[in-house]
Amino acid sequence: MHIVILGTGMIGTTVVSEIAKFKDLKKITVIDINQESIDKCLGIANNPKVIGKIASLETEEEIAKLLIGADVAVACLPHSLSLVAIKAAIASKCHLVDLVGSRFTDKMALHKIAQEAGVIIIPGCGVAPGITNFLAAQGIEMLDEAVDAVMSCGGIPRHPVPPLWYQVVFRLESVLGLYTKPAMAVENGELVEYPPLSGLEKITFPNPVGDCESVITDAHSTAFILKDRVKNLYEKTVRYPGHWVKMNVLSELGFLDNNPIVVHGITTTPRAFAERILAPKMIGASNEDITVMRVEVSGIKAGKSIKHTWEMVDLYDHKRKITSMAKTTAIPAALTAKWIALKKITETGVIPIESLIVRERFQPFLDELNSLGIEITYKEENLE
């Protein structure tokens, strides 16, 4: 079994560390443009089966050459390279697990080509998108008539500090992209689009979290895949109270706009300027974080009104010495790659995870996540 990891940032390094633990693994090749990042990854993995290779990863042709002969690849790359990596995997006939869920329709347009190449491409395979998606899909499967599906998730600091009560775990650029992107949802079985930062509401999680707030964010592939099977579906992003109101003020004032402006003869954008100002305001009191998640699916089963709820409050992993967000994003991708390599997943084409980890695969996958430290609770309620 030969697995290639594209990108050796926080997530890529965690994917490598987890995959290196799997049995029957012959070789892992980690690829990045930065030798220092590769060396750090190799040091953390500390496994003779892991080797590093430097490459630019900028073009489909270059990535395709790197993937030839590999069984599975995991793309831990920026959003801008996601579609490039997928096309490269198809060209090299290598299965691919991709962490990025954006540009879903563009990726699905490659479904037939991937089938003809005999490979499976799984986009959006982290925590959100990822775990939240297949939980929602399974909840719908468990009902005769699904009415509401709400996927709430967020990475928040363990020790929040003012004024924004938030710390950046990955890239601030990606965070602001989430805050400025229109949100796709499903209402009455139809796709609808909400303005950014819409639908502010309170939500509470068990200790040590407590009260939070959420807004509607883009449901990615889930809205497209499940819209014919549920009446209403929303994805929501969670933060501590007060964060969304302050970010909404910045948005209303134009600080998150991406249109070029000229300041003292220098061309920039309000968002680039805001990033410089906000970055030091989004540093937590420590690197400890929490990932919260709740997926609620309600509807009718055998004539009764039922709600299924899955919940997770995951803390910084002191044993692995990684953030909760890194763990809960990387492990689902690593486990999915393992299942492909072991032929527990044999479909071909571009297939989102909510179409794969359901029915007979659902509980075994959830059990393996639990054994790897991602503990998700479940309850069923009779709403009558």
C-alpha positions in Angstrom: 0.0 0.0 0.0 1.5 3.3 -1.1 -0.2 6.5 0.0 0.8 10.0 -1.1 0.0 13.1 1.0 -0.1 16.4 -0.9 0.8 19.2 1.5 2.6 19.1 4.8 1.0 21.8 6.8 -0.8 21.2 10.1 -3.5 19.0 8.6 -1.2 17.2 6.1 1.3 16.4 8.9 -1.5 15.0 11.1 -2.8 12.9 8.2 0.7 11.5 7.7 1.0 10.7 11.4 -2.3 8.8 11.5 -1.9 6.9 8.3 1.6 5.8 9.4 0.0 3.9 12.2 -2.1 1.7 9.8 -1.1 -1.9 9.2 -0.2 -3.2 5.7 1.3 0.2 4.8 4.4 -0.1 2.7 5.2 3.6 1.9 4.0 7.1 2.5 5.3 9.9 0.3 4.8 13.4 1.6 5.1 16.2 -0.9 5.4 19.9 -0.4 7.0 23.0 -1.9 8.8 23.7 1.3 11.7 21.5 2.5 11.5 22.8 6.0 7.9 21.8 6.2 8.7 18.4 4.9 11.5 17.9 7.4 9.2 18.9 10.2 6.5 16.5 9.0 9.1 13.6 8.8 10.3 14.4 12.3 6.8 14.3 13.8 5.9 11.1 11.9 9.1 9.4 13.0 8.5 6.4 10.8 11.0 4.9 8.2 8.1 4.2 5.8 7.6 7.9 5.4 9.7 9.7 2.8 9.6 13.3 1.6 9.7 14.9 -1.8 9.9 18.5 -2.8 7.7 19.8 -5.7 5.8 22.9 -6.6 2.3 21.3 -6.7 1.1 24.1 -9.0 0.0 22.3 -12.1 -2.1 19.3 -13.0 0.8 17.8 -15.0 3.3 18.0 -12.1 0.9 16.5 -9.5 -0.1 13.7 -11.9 3.5 12.6 -12.3 3.9 12.5 -8.5 0.8 10.3 -8.2 1.6 7.7 -10.8 1.9 4.3 -9.1 0.3 5.3 -5.8 -2.7 3.5 -4.4 -4.4 6.5 -2.7 -3.6 10.2 -2.3 -4.8 12.7 0.3 -4.9 16.4 -0.8 -4.3 18.8 2.1 -3.9 21.8 -0.2 -5.3 25.3 -0.4 -8.7 25.7 -2.0 -7.1 27.1 -5.2 -5.3 23.8 -5.9 -8.2 21.4 -5.0 -9.6 21.0 -8.5 -6.1 20.9 -10.0 -5.3 17.9 -7.6 -8.5 16.1 -8.5 -7.8 16.4 -12.3 -4.3 15.2 -11.7 -5.5 12.2 -9.7 -7.9 11.2 -12.5 -5.1 11.6 -15.1 -2.7 9.4 -13.1 -5.5 6.9 -12.1 -4.9 7.4 -8.4 -7.8 7.4 -5.9 -8.0 10.8 -4.0 -9.4 12.0 -0.7 -9.7 15.8 -0.8 -10.3 18.0 2.3 -11.8 20.8 0.3 -15.5 20.9 -0.3 -15.9 24.0 -2.4 -16.5 24.2 -6.2 -18.7 21.1 -5.8 -20.5 21.3 -9.2 -17.1 21.7 -11.0 -15.9 18.6 -9.3 -19.1 16.6 -10.0 -18.7 17.4 -13.7 -15.6 15.1 -13.6 -17.7 12.1 -12.3 -17.8 10.2 -15.5 -14.2 10.8 -16.4 -13.2 9.5 -12.9 -15.4 6.4 -13.4 -13.7 5.8 -16.8 -10.3 6.1 -15.1 -11.4 3.6 -12.4 -10.8 5.9 -9.5 -12.8 7.4 -6.7 -12.5 11.1 -5.8 -14.0 12.0 -2.4 -14.2 15.8 -1.9 -14.9 17.6 1.4 -13.6 14.9 3.7 -12.8 16.5 7.0 -15.0 17.6 9.9 -17.2 20.2 8.2 -17.5 19.4 5.4 -17.1 15.8 6.2 -18.4 14.3 9.4 -21.3 16.7 9.5 -22.3 15.7 6.0 -22.5 12.0 6.5 -24.2 12.4 9.9 -27.0 14.4 8.3 -27.3 11.9 5.4 -27.6 9.0 7.9 -30.2 10.9 9.9 -32.2 11.3 6.8 -31.8 7.6 6.0 -33.2 6.7 9.4 -36.5 8.6 8.8 -39.5 7.8 6.6 -39.9 11.6 6.0 -37.1 14.0 6.8 -38.2 17.5 7.6 -35.3 19.4 9.1 -31.5 18.8 9.1 -29.2 21.3 10.8 -25.4 20.9 10.9 -23.7 23.1 13.4 -19.9 23.1 13.8 -17.2 25.5 14.8 -13.6 25.7 16.0 -13.3 28.0 19.0 -10.6 28.8 21.5 -10.3 27.0 24.8 -9.3 30.2 26.5 -11.0 33.0 24.5 -9.9 36.6 24.8 -11.5 39.9 23.7 -12.4 41.7 21.5 -13.4 38.9 19.0 -13.3 35.8 21.3 -11.8 33.8 18.5 -8.4 32.5 17.4 -7.3 31.5 13.9 -6.3 27.8 13.7 -5.5 27.8 10.0 -5.4 30.8 7.7 -7.3 34.1 8.4 -7.8 34.4 4.7 -9.9 31.2 4.7 -11.9 32.4 7.7 -12.8 35.7 6.1 -13.7 33.8 2.9 -16.2 31.9 4.9 -17.6 35.1 6.4 -18.1 36.8 3.0 -19.4 33.9 0.9 -23.2 33.6 0.3 -24.6 30.5 2.1 -26.4 27.8 0.2 -29.2 26.0 2.1 -32.4 24.1 1.4 -35.9 25.4 2.2 -39.1 23.5 1.2 -37.0 21.2 -1.0 -35.5 24.0 -3.0 -32.0 25.5 -3.0 -31.8 29.0 -1.5 -29.0 31.4 -1.0 -28.6 33.5 2.1 -26.4 36.6 2.4 -23.2 36.1 4.5 -23.6 36.2 8.3 -27.4 35.5 8.2 -29.6 33.7 10.7 -27.8 34.6 14.0 -29.1 32.5 16.8 -28.0 31.1 20.2 -26.7 27.6 20.7 -25.4 25.9 23.9 -22.9 23.1 24.3 -21.9 21.1 27.3 -19.0 22.2 29.5 -16.4 23.6 29.1 -18.1 25.5 26.2 -21.5 26.8 27.3 -23.4 29.5 25.4 -22.4 30.2 21.8 -23.9 31.8 18.7 -24.2 30.5 15.1 -24.9 31.9 11.6 -25.8 30.1 8.4 -22.9 29.2 6.2 -22.5 27.4 2.9 -23.8 23.8 3.1 -21.5 22.8 0.1 -22.3 19.5 -1.5 -24.8 18.5 1.2 -27.4 21.0 -0.1 -27.1 19.6 -3.6 -27.0 15.9 -2.7 -29.7 15.9 0.0 -32.2 18.5 -1.3 -34.6 16.0 -2.7 -34.6 14.0 0.5 -35.2 16.6 3.2 -37.5 19.6 3.3 -35.1 22.0 5.1 -31.3 21.8 5.5 -28.8 24.3 6.9 -25.2 24.4 7.8 -24.2 26.8 10.7 -20.9 27.9 12.0 -20.4 28.4 15.7 -18.6 31.1 17.6 -18.6 32.5 21.1 -21.3 35.2 21.8 -20.5 38.7 20.4 -18.2 37.5 17.6 -20.7 37.5 14.8 -22.1 40.9 15.7 -18.7 42.5 15.5 -17.8 40.8 12.2 -21.1 41.8 10.7 -20.4 45.5 11.6 -17.0 45.2 9.7 -18.8 43.6 6.8 -21.5 46.4 6.7 -18.8 49.0 6.7 -17.0 47.4 3.8 -13.9 46.2 5.6 -14.4 42.6 4.2 -14.9 43.7 0.6 -12.4 42.4 -2.0 -12.7 45.2 -4.5 -9.3 47.0 -5.1 -8.9 50.5 -3.4 -6.0 52.9 -3.6 -4.6 54.3 -0.3 -1.8 56.9 -0.6 -0.9 55.6 -4.1 -0.8 51.9 -3.0 -3.4 49.5 -4.4 -4.9 47.0 -1.9 -8.3 45.7 -0.9 -10.3 46.4 2.3 -10.1 42.7 3.2 -6.3 42.5 2.8 -6.1 45.6 5.0 -8.5 44.1 7.5 -6.6 40.9 7.7 -3.5 42.8 8.8 -5.4 44.6 11.5 -7.4 41.6 12.7 -4.7 38.9 12.7 -3.2 40.0 16.1 -6.7 40.3 17.5 -7.4 36.7 16.7 -4.6 35.1 18.8 -5.9 33.1 21.7 -4.5 32.9 25.2 -3.0 29.5 24.3 -2.9 27.2 21.3 -5.6 25.0 22.9 -8.8 24.9 21.0 -12.2 23.2 21.0 -14.2 21.8 18.1 -17.9 21.7 18.7 -20.4 20.0 16.5 -24.1 19.1 16.6 -26.1 17.5 13.8 -29.9 17.4 14.3 -32.2 15.6 11.9 -35.9 15.5 12.6 -38.9 14.1 10.8 -41.4 11.2 10.7 -40.7 7.5 11.5 -43.5 5.0 11.7 -46.0 7.8 12.1 -44.1 9.4 15.0 -42.2 12.7 15.1 -38.6 11.8 15.8 -35.3 13.7 16.1 -31.8 12.2 15.8 -28.9 14.2 17.4 -25.2 13.7 17.1 -22.9 15.9 19.2 -19.2 16.3 19.7 -17.1 18.6 22.0 -13.5 17.8 21.2 -10.6 19.4 23.1 -7.0 20.1 22.2 -5.2 16.7 21.9 -2.4 16.8 24.5 -1.3 13.2 23.7 -0.8 13.9 20.0 0.1 17.6 20.7 -2.2 18.8 18.0 -5.2 21.1 17.9 -8.7 19.6 18.0 -9.4 21.2 14.6 -6.4 19.5 13.1 -7.4 16.1 14.6 -11.0 16.2 13.6 -10.2 17.3 10.1 -7.3 15.0 9.4 -8.5 11.7 11.0 -11.7 11.4 8.8 -9.5 11.9 5.7 -6.9 9.4 6.9 -9.5 6.8 7.8 -11.3 7.2 4.4 -7.9 6.8 2.6 -7.4 3.6 4.6 -10.8 2.3 3.7 -10.2 2.9 0.0 -6.8 1.1 0.2 -8.4 -1.8 2.0 -11.2 -1.9 -0.6 -13.9 -1.2 2.0 -14.9 1.5 -0.5 -14.9 0.3 -4.1 -17.1 2.8 -5.9 -15.6 4.9 -8.7 -16.3 8.5 -9.8 -16.6 11.7 -7.9 -18.6 10.8 -4.8 -19.2 13.0 -1.8 -18.8 11.4 1.6 -22.5 11.7 2.5 -23.2 9.2 -0.3 -20.6 6.8 1.0 -20.6 6.7 4.9 -24.3 5.8 5.3 -26.3 2.6 6.0 -24.0 -0.4 6.5 -20.8 1.6 6.5 -22.0 4.3 8.9 -21.6 2.6 12.4 -18.3 0.9 11.6 -16.8 4.2 10.4 -18.1 6.0 13.5 -16.7 3.3 15.7 -13.3 3.7 14.1 -13.4 7.4 14.5 -14.2 6.8 18.2 -11.2 4.4 18.5 -9.0 7.2 17.1 -10.1 9.7 19.6 -13.1 11.4 17.9 -16.0 10.7 20.3 -19.5 11.5 19.0 -22.5 11.0 21.1 -26.0 10.1 19.8 -29.5 10.4 21.1 -33.0 9.8 19.7 -36.0 11.8 20.9 -39.7 11.3 20.4 -41.0 14.8 19.8 -44.6 14.0 20.4 
